[in-house]
Amino acid sequence: MNEILNQAKTYAWTSLSYVDLDDIIDYKEYPSSDYILLHHVKDDVVFLHYAAHDEKPLVSGIRDLIHFYQSSNARKLEYRIEFIPSSWVRAFEDVGFVISSHFVDYWLKPLKKFYVDYRNDLSIDEIQKDEYEAFAKITQENRLLSRGYYGEPHDFAQSFLLEPYTKIYTAKLDDEIVGVCATKIYNFEHIDGPILWLREVAVKPKLHQKGIGQSIMIHALNRGYDLGARQSFLACDCDNHGGIKLYIRLGYLRNEDPGQINMIFYQK
């Protein structure tokens, strides 16, 4: 698989740029000399990764792979693929794929401390080990409330915090966790300073629009600044209008690049 990851770098387009070896260790390779196509089934979902110069042979191979799964599996499966170039979307739609999410990048440059009060009835702190399940539960309660957001499994917090420069924060109301946010600082050599990545900003659905998301984000941004971050990044689906309003209010601006288009095929 290491050879495949290195080979993927030679193609014009690929979904493997941000993938580690551990992420694809269980994937199988679909045979082709024109492109790289990896596939893996988990919980009735076929996850696909690719590297290709041209969409036509790749789409043809994916169509054949879907036919193979349909003929050998009685269960109805769905097929997910990420990082589709905008010029390839029509070709994927022609074989039945639809856009499942379109993530765009928002940047806060430079990152400065926020001297504003957030809700004074909230207690915000770093997550404790006995709160990992509660973290996962809140993310899963928000599943698909924003397009492309599926929540995280119960073991996410433990594995995420094994990575360097990571934090997870919880917001509590009357000792109940009602909001969460995960962060990672990276690219310490960047000319504009280290980057704080915000992800998994989630609030219990019944408490949306109550200022909890803004409060935990401000806390995370200030802690990131204290730890050396000087700019911040997050990704958001372009249809998540509520989230976008919050991010703009905090000073984030959308990057002008096309973003990340993800697509899905539902077996009928």
PyMOL commands that set and color helices and strands:
alter all, ss='L'
color gray80, all
select helices_A, chain A and resi 2-8+21-24+55-72+86-93+129-141+156-160+205-207+212-226+241-249
alter helices_A, ss='H'
color red, helices_A
select strands_A, chain A and resi 13-14+28-30+35-42+45-52+78-81+98-108+123-126+166-173+176-186+195-203+231-237+253-254+260-266
alter strands_A, ss='S'
color yellow, strands_A
deselect
rebuild
show_as cartoon
